[in-house]
Amino acid sequence: MKILILGAGQVGSSLAYNLASEANDITLVDTRPEILHDLQDRLDLRTVVGQGSHPSVLAQAGAEDADMIIAVTNSDETNMIACQVAYTLYHTPTKIARVRAPEYLAAKRLFNQDALPIDVLISPEELVTEYIQSLIEHPGALQVLNFANGRVQLVAVKAYYGGKLVGNELRALTEHMPGIEARVAAIFRRGKPILPEGHTVIEPDDEVFFIAAKKHIRAVTSELRKLDKPYKRIMLAGGGNIGRRLAQLMERDYQVKLIERDRRRSRMLSETLDRAIVLHADAADGDLLVEENIENTDVFCALTNDDEANILSAMLAKRLGARKVMSLINRPSYVDLVESGTIDIAISPQQVTIGALLTHVRRGDVVAVHSLRRGAAEAIEAVAHGDPANSKVVGKRLEEIKLPQGTTIGAIVRGEEVIMAHHDTVIESEDHVILFLVDKRRIGEVERLFQVGITFF
């Protein structure tokens, strides 16, 4: 697939890294030659220096025969105009744009083929807000991912001493929970993946990814660790787009306090929010946190645009007694460093965003993609089409399907029914199949499995 990526920032460069390793023809456009030169040295791609919305730059980048343009520069306007130019001059089939400003996103009529011809709108702030909301709604989870419109969830938890399943083989899961279907998709032990089998023994501190119907998530979590009490008191540091959106979503069901340094912004937030308490203050002020009863806070989320400020305020909140602390971190090199210390969960906006982008890049009928473990692993939801004559999966038992190494099928969604994967489960046409790949370099092999033969058409 020939793909043009406009913008070599954190999202654009991470996306280029993901796609260049999968035999795609990638051209990366940016105004900064030094960044492009560095990426070209490390990745198999073309680079073009220039403004991504300019017709001459798009022509130089090969827009004439591109299959897709992904505009992820720091400017909403550049992204939107680039899609318009690509459509008008070259009829580029798929146009994806990152748009951040709520004012644009609220005007839905703007985005159609007769106005701004953008096929897919990506809003990092919306995606990150939904991601944090899921973590708050599932106490104890490291990651919560939705499939099949939320009917199935993939949840990552850290196994602790005292968990009923810790120290036991995986096959004991069904004995502990009769009538509840769940499947362990992968285990990461000391950072390395282990493919789960019936005799695999879960050890303390294992990072366990399991799949289950949404209604069973809490029961399965209790097998791996002591259940956290539901969260009630939330403190947010930073009243930017993410902080404001999260406060609006949470204030009806939780006690929310939002700390914002900018006086004008804090006044605007206090007028916008109905129930949340807005504090004009510095979240790194220890006296303020103590005064606001940080020791009784269930979740502290540091959500400013400054990585260092987020890390320091989250560490301070944890030391002063906050039950769970999360920090928004843009620099990938900080994420592993931070999660190995005081901070419970480091949230990487570009990894959340890349999952949404990859959904539209994957070949075959892939309806959901989630990037896991900083991009090393991937979970996808693929739809099976065709019949046994032209499909490599339809009509076959799971044990008959030659899955790439390191790939497991966790669940199948058939209509409203959620079926946990077993060796003798037969895939039917239109089934939604949820797969986990510990090695995302195998994604091309999985895509080919779900592509139908020419006789299907």
N, C-alpha and C positions, 0 to 999 in steps of 0.2 A: 504494500500500500504506500502511495506517495503522500506524505504528510508535510504541510508547512506549519511550523510553530513560530508564532510571533511573540517575542519577549523571552529573554534568557535570564529572567529572575529566578527565584527559588522554585516556583511551580514549573516554569518553562524548561529550566535545565533538568529538574528531576524527571519531568515527563520525557524529555529527550533521552535521558539515561535509560528510562524504562523501555522506550520504544525502539531505540537504536540497537538494543541487544536482542531484538526479536525479528531481525531481517526486514525491517521497514526501511523505505527510502525517506530519510528525514532531512529537511532543510530548516535551519534555525536562523531567524532574523532578529537582529538587535542593533541598537545605535552604538553599542560599546564594543569596539574591536578587540580590546584586551580580554574581555570575558569570552567572546566567541573563539578567540585564538586558543585559550586554555581548554575550552570544551572540545574543540576540534582535535587537539592533541590527545584527548582521552577517549573520545567516542568516534564511531564510524558514521559521520554525518557531514553535510555541506553547511556552510555558514554564509550569510550575506549581511553586510553592514548597511544599515539604513533604517528609515522610518517605515514600519510595517504597513501603514495605511496608504503609502504612496504607490500609484500604479506602476511606476518604473521599477521600484524595489520588488513589488510582487512579481513583475515580469521576469526580473533577474533571478528571483527565487524559484521560478518554474511553476507559477500559478496556473499557467495555461493547461497543463495536464495533471494538476494535483487532484487527489481524491478527497482531500480534507484540509481545511485551514482551521487551526486552533489559535485564537488570538488571546494571549494571556499577558499582555503588557500591563504596566501599572496605571495606564490611562483607559478608563471606560470608553471615552470618546474615540481613541485610536482603535480600540478593539471593535467597536461598532462600525466605524467607517471602513475598516479593513474588510469586514464581512460584506459590507455593501459593495465595495469596489470589486471584490473577488466574484460576487454574484453577477454584477452588471457586466463586467468585462469578460469573465471566463466561465460563468455558470458553474462554479465549483459546487460539487454535489452536496458536501456536508460542511457547514460553517458553525463553529463553536466559539463563543465569546465569554470571557470572564467580565461580569458587570457587578460592581460593588455598590454603587449609590442606590439607596432605598427609593429615591425619587424616580429613577429609571425602572426599577423592578416593579414598582407599584403600577406603572402604566403598561399593562399587559398588551394593549392594542398596538403598542409600538413595534412589537416583534412578530412580524409575519412577512410573507413573501411580497406583499404589496407595500410594506413600509420599510422596516429594517429587516432584511432577510437573514435572520439568525435562526438556525435550526435548534441549537441547544444553548441555553443560558446557564452559566455556572456562577453561583454566588458563594464564594468561600465563607463569608460571614454566616450565611444561612446554614451551610453544611456543618460548620464547626459548632454552631449553636445547637443544632439537632443532635450532634455527636455528644456534646457535654450533657445535654438533657437526658440522653439515654443512660449515661454513666451515673447521673444522680438518681434516676429512677430504678437502677439496679445496683444497690449497695454492695460493695465488695468486688465488682467487675472491673477488669482492666480495659476491656474493650467490649462493645455491644454492637452487633451488626445485624441489620434486618434483611430478610429475603422474602420473596413471594408476598409483597405488600404487608410485611410485618407478621405473617402467620408463623414463620420460622425465624429463629434467631441463632446466631453464632456468638457465643460468649467466651471470653478469655478470663480465667481466674487463676490466682496463685494458690496452689495446694498448701495447706497449713497442717501442722501437728494437730491432731484432734479431729480432723475430718474423717468421716466414717470410711471413706474409700482409700484414704492414704495408707500405704503399706499393704494394700490388697490388690489382687489382679483385677483388670478391667471387667472381666466377665462377671464379677461380683456385683456390678452395677444393677443388673436386672433383678438379682436376688434382693438387694436392698430396697428397690423401688418397684414392686410388682404393679403392672398396669401403666407405668410411666415409660414412654419410649424416649431414649436419648442415645446419642452416639458421640464418642470422643473422636474428633477429627484429627487432632495432632497434639503432641506433647513437646515442649521445648525444655530441655534440661541443661542448665548452665549454658544457655544460648544456642544449643545444638538441637536439631529436630530429631524426634524419635517417632517412627510410624507406629501407631497403636495397634496392638493385637490382643486377643483375649487373655493371654498370659502376661501381658505387660503390667508391671507393678508401678503404681504411682508413688513418687517419693515427695517428701516435704520440699517446698520451694519450686516444684515443677510448675511451669506455665501451661495450663491445660485449656485447649480450645474444644468446646463441646457444642453440639447442635441439638436443639429440641424445639418443640412447639412452644410458642411464647408463654402459654399458661403453665408450662412445666419448668421454666428456667430457674425459679427460686428453689424448687425441690431438688434439682440436680446440683445447684450451687452448694446446698447444705451438705451434700455428700463429700465435697472437697475441702470445705472450710467452715468454720463457725460462721453462721449467718450474721451479717451486720444488721443492726436495727434500722428500719426505714429512716431516711434523713428527714429532718424538719427545718433546721435552721441553716440557711445558706448565706455566705458572705462573698460578695463579688468585688474584686479590686479592678477598677477600670470601667468607665462608662462609655466606651466607644461603641461601634456598631454591634459587636458581639455581646458586650456587657449589657447594653440596653435591650437587645433582643432576648437575651437569656432571662433578664429580670422580668420582662413582660410575660414570657412563657411560664415562669416559675411562681410569680407573686400570688396567684390564686390559691395554690396548693401548699406553698412553703412560706416560712417567715424569711423574707429577703432583705438584706442590707447591701447597699451598693456604695462603694467609696470612689470618689472622683476628685482629682486634684484641681482641675480647671473650674473656676468659680462659675463662669458663664454656662459651661456644659452641665455642671451639677444643678444649676437653677432650672435649666431646660428639662433635665431628667426628672426633677421633682415635680414639674408640671405635667410631664408625659405619663409617668407611672402612677398607678392607682393606689397600690397597697405597699409597695416596696419603700423602705426608708433610705433616703439618699443622704450621704454624709460628704460634705466638702472637706476633704482631708487627704493626707498621704498614707497609703496603705502600708508603708514601711515604718510607720510611727508606732513603736511598741506600746507606748503609753495609751495611744488611741485604741489599739486592738484589745488591750486589757480592759479599758473602760467600756468597750462594746462587747464584753463577755466572750472573747475569742475562745476561752476554755469550754464554753458550752456550744460552740459552733460545730455543726456536723460536717459541712463542706466549705472550704475556702478555695475560691477560684481566682487566680491571678491572670487577668485578661487584658493588660495594657499592650501597647505596641513595642515595649522595651523588654527584651529578653532578660537582661540582667535585673531590672526592677522586678519582673515577675518571679524570677528565681529567688531573689533575696526576700521579698515579701512573703512568698509561700513558705520558705524555710523558717522565717520568723514566726509565722502563724502556727506552724507545726510545733516549734519549740515552746510556744506559749499555750499549747493545749488543743489546737484544732484537731478534730478527729480524722479528717481526710483532707489532703491538700492537692490541688491540681494547678498546673502552670502551663500557660500557652507559650510555646517555644518555637521560634521560626528557624533558628540555626540547627540543621540536622546534627552537627557535631556535638551540640549540647544535650541532645535528647537522652542518649544512652548514659552519659555522664550523670545527668540529673536523676534519672530513675533508679540508679544504683545507690542513691543516697537518701536524703530526708524526704524528698518529694514523692508522693505516692504515684501520681500519673502525670507524665509530660505529654502535652497535646501538640502534635505537629500539624499546623494548618495545611501545609502542602501535601502531606500524605493523605489527609481526609479529602482534599480537593482532587488529587490524582486518581483516587478510586472512582470518583464520579466521571472524570474525563475518560478513563480507560473503558468504562461501560460502552462508550460510543465509538471506541476504536477497535474493539475486539471483533474478529471475524466470526461468522456464524451468528446465530440468534442468542446473543448474550445480553441479559436484561439487568444484571447487577454485577459490579466488580468492587471488591474491597481490598485495599492494600494493607498488608499486615506486617508487623514487626519491622517498621521503617522500610517497607518496600521489598524485603527479602522473600516474603511469602504472599500468597494471594488466595482469596476466596471468590468464587464466581458462581453465578446462577445462569445456567444455559438451558435453552428449550430444545427438546428433542423433536425432530420433524421427520416425516417420511414413513417408510415401512421397511420390513426386514430386507427387501430387495435392494434398497438404495441408501440405507442408513447403517452406520457401523455400531449403533447402540440400540435402536428400536427393535423390540422383539427378543432382545438378548438378556440373559441373566447377568447380574453384576460380575459374577465369577468368570464369565466368558469374555468380558470386555478387557482388552489389553490397555490398561491405564498406564500413562507414563510413570516412571519411577518417582516416588515421593508424592503421588497423587492419591487421594481417597475421595470416595463419594460418601457424603454424610447423610443426605436426606433427599427425598423426592416429594414434590408437591403435585398432586393430581387433582385438579379442580379445587375443592375446599379441603381435601384430605391430605394430611401430612404423614408420609411413610418414611420411617427410619430405614436406612439402607442395611440390607442383609445380603449374604452371598447369593441367595436364590431369588432375590427381588428382580422382576422383569420390568424393563423400561418400556413404556408405551408412548406412542406419538403424542406430542403436546405436553408431556411431562416436563416440569421444571426440575432440573437436576442441580443440586448444590454440591460443588466440589471444593476441596481444599488442596492447594499446591504448596508444599514446603519449599520447592524450588521453582520460582516464577519463570525461569528460563525455559521451562517445559510447556509454557502456555500455548505455543504454536501447535504442539501435538494434541493438546486438549481441544483446541479450536477445530482442528481437522477431524477429530472424532465426531463432532456435532454438525459437520457440514454434510449435506445430502448429495447423493450422486446426481448426475445429469438427467437420469430418467425421471427424477422427481418432478422436473419442470416440463 
